[in-house]
């Protein structure tokens, strides 16, 4: 199983202002590169808070692109994904998975969403190792985690991120901005997840850094 975390942040690691404004922190060239990363993965994963806030498509949108679309995966323990969401409306055309810890919602399933029930991690949220096992059983082994900050932190805390693709915009949002990575619960530097940088290149006015887990 290969799990990549993709981040698009300000220089100081923020993904949005305090009010939630995030479109667009990075420029068009960085966004195009991120869409290329989506195309290279079996699935794109996001948390329900990100989906509710942004109503994303989570598709590859590149000029002239005619390849397959990655499956979309939403972590949604309480199945709050609305039937009006773009992900639900297009579930009949693009494989769309909802990961929950409760009995599957028949209305979502009728709309074409593939609802997978997994064990909890003890906090009511899906156990991420079980989530990855369930996705692998569906043939989804290259997964890109896209948001939000708490989801990113959960995967990092679990030691589940193999690669990190970080798009860093040339602006600063300050402490009041929303962090790209949530609380890791670290008490010492030795506990911090460590990565080795494998590449760095400019994309327009932004910077794209690639890392692998040590």
ChimeraX attribute file (.defattr): number of C-alpha atoms within 10 A of each C-alpha:
attribute: neighborCount
match mode: 1-to-1
recipient: residues
	/A:1	13
	/A:2	14
	/A:3	21
	/A:4	23
	/A:5	23
	/A:6	22
	/A:7	25
	/A:8	27
	/A:9	27
	/A:10	25
	/A:11	17
	/A:12	17
	/A:13	23
	/A:14	27
	/A:15	28
	/A:16	21
	/A:17	17
	/A:18	15
	/A:19	9
	/A:20	12
	/A:21	14
	/A:22	18
	/A:23	10
	/A:24	13
	/A:25	24
	/A:26	23
	/A:27	17
	/A:28	14
	/A:29	14
	/A:30	23
	/A:31	19
	/A:32	16
	/A:33	15
	/A:34	22
	/A:35	16
	/A:36	15
	/A:37	16
	/A:38	24
	/A:39	20
	/A:40	17
	/A:41	19
	/A:42	19
	/A:43	26
	/A:44	28
	/A:45	25
	/A:46	22
	/A:47	22
	/A:48	24
	/A:49	19
	/A:50	18
	/A:51	23
	/A:52	13
	/A:53	10
	/A:54	14
	/A:55	16
	/A:56	13
	/A:57	15
	/A:58	21
	/A:59	18
	/A:60	20
	/A:61	17
	/A:62	13
	/A:63	7
	/A:64	6
	/A:65	11
	/A:66	9
	/A:67	9
	/A:68	12
	/A:69	21
	/A:70	24
	/A:71	20
	/A:72	23
	/A:73	26
	/A:74	23
	/A:75	26
	/A:76	22
	/A:77	22
	/A:78	16
	/A:79	19
	/A:80	15
	/A:81	20
	/A:82	15
	/A:83	13
	/A:84	9
	/A:85	16
	/A:86	14
	/A:87	27
	/A:88	23
	/A:89	16
	/A:90	15
	/A:91	20
	/A:92	13
	/A:93	11
	/A:94	18
	/A:95	18
	/A:96	22
	/A:97	24
	/A:98	26
	/A:99	28
	/A:100	26
	/A:101	20
	/A:102	18
	/A:103	13
	/A:104	17
	/A:105	16
	/A:106	11
	/A:107	11
	/A:108	18
	/A:109	15
	/A:110	10
	/A:111	14
	/A:112	20
	/A:113	25
	/A:114	18
	/A:115	22
	/A:116	17
	/A:117	18
	/A:118	21
	/A:119	18
	/A:120	17
	/A:121	13
	/A:122	8
	/A:123	7
	/A:124	13
	/A:125	17
	/A:126	21
	/A:127	19
	/A:128	20
	/A:129	16
	/A:130	15
	/A:131	19
	/A:132	19
	/A:133	15
	/A:134	17
	/A:135	21
	/A:136	15
	/A:137	10
	/A:138	9
	/A:139	11
	/A:140	19
	/A:141	18
	/A:142	18
	/A:143	26
	/A:144	27
	/A:145	22
	/A:146	21
	/A:147	25
	/A:148	22
	/A:149	21
	/A:150	18
	/A:151	24
	/A:152	23
	/A:153	19
	/A:154	18
	/A:155	19
	/A:156	19
	/A:157	17
	/A:158	13
	/A:159	13
	/A:160	18
	/A:161	24
	/A:162	17
	/A:163	21
	/A:164	22
	/A:165	21
	/A:166	20
	/A:167	29
	/A:168	26
	/A:169	24
	/A:170	15
	/A:171	15
	/A:172	14
	/A:173	19
	/A:174	15
	/A:175	12
	/A:176	11
	/A:177	20
	/A:178	22
	/A:179	22
	/A:180	22
	/A:181	20
	/A:182	15
	/A:183	12
	/A:184	17
	/A:185	10
	/A:186	11
	/A:187	8
	/A:188	7
	/A:189	8
	/A:190	8
	/A:191	11
	/A:192	13
	/A:193	15
	/A:194	14
	/A:195	15
	/A:196	12
	/A:197	15
	/A:198	11
	/A:199	11
	/A:200	14
	/A:201	11
	/A:202	13
	/A:203	19
	/A:204	13
	/A:205	13
	/A:206	24
	/A:207	18
	/A:208	20
	/A:209	17
	/A:210	17
	/A:211	19
	/A:212	16
	/A:213	14
	/A:214	10
